[in-house]
Amino acid sequence: ACVELGGTITGEHGVGIEKINSMCVQFGEQERERFWGVKAAFDPDRLLNPDKAIPTLNRCAEYGRMRVSGGVLPHPDLERF
């Protein structure tokens, strides 16, 4: 609801685990690809806070956030592993 009214998912210094899935609501596929590009430039081996800064489907599944609704998995635009 906050994003729909022009707000942001967080006003804190970071998103945090509990809000990571909301990034798919606020940011589109191109924006998330840019996030990954910047992260890859500074952390090519994915050692720094792995899979916590930007949503991925494997991360969502690991935390039990992949729920089928109406026969459809959420976030069809994210890469499948």
Buried (B, 14 or more C-beta within 10 A) or exposed (E): EEEEEEEEBBEEEEBEEEBBBBBBEBBEEEEBEEBBEEBEEEEEEEEEEEBBBBBBBEBBEEEEBBEEEEEEBBBEEBEEE
